Amino acid sequence: MTMILVSSTLQIRRHEYSGDLNIVILVMFVAYVLCRFMLLTLMIRPLFLLSGEPFSWIPYVLAI
């Protein structure tokens, strides 16, 4: 009986920890995606505004 209790307690603790870990991983992933989007926006905007042709900035973005 005590072995089952210890086993189930360990599973609950593991589950709680993995839930916290999943939140941390999700927050880091969202932060990475947002930073990447902001970087691309900062790079594309000047190229788009300064160039005479509307899509001449595409090769610069694809080279990243």
N, C-alpha and C positions, 0 to 999 in steps of 0.2 A: 504493500500500500504506500509506504513512504517513497519507494522508488518511482512509482507512478506520479506522485505529487511533485517530486523533485524534477522529473522529466517534463511535466506539464508547465511547471514554473519556468524552467529554462526556455521552453518554446515561447511562452508569453514574453519573456524578457528579450529574446532574440527578435521576435516580431516587432516589438516596440522600437528596438534599436534600428531595425531595417527600415521602419517607417520614417524615423528621423533621418536616416541616411538617404532615403529616397527623396525627401524634401530638400536636403542639402544638394544632392545631385541635380534635381530639377531647377533649383535657384541658380546654380552655377551654369547650367546649360542655357537658361533664359538670359542670364547676364552675358554669356559669350555671344549668343545670337544678336542681342541688342547692340553690343559693342561692334560686332561685325557690320551690322546694318548702318550704324552711325558712321563707321569708317568709310564704307562704300558711299554713303550720302555725301560726306565731306569731300571725297575724291571725285565723284561724278558731277556735282553741282558746278564747280568752276569750269570743268571741261565742257559741260553742256552750255553754259552761259557765254563762254569765250569763243567757242567754235562756230563757224558759219554753217556747217552742215549739222543737221539735227542728230544723227546717230554716229558721228565720228568718234565718240568716246567709248564705244563698245569694245574695240580691241584693247584699250587700256584696262577696262574692268576684267576682261577675260584673262589678262596676263597676271592677275593677282593670285 
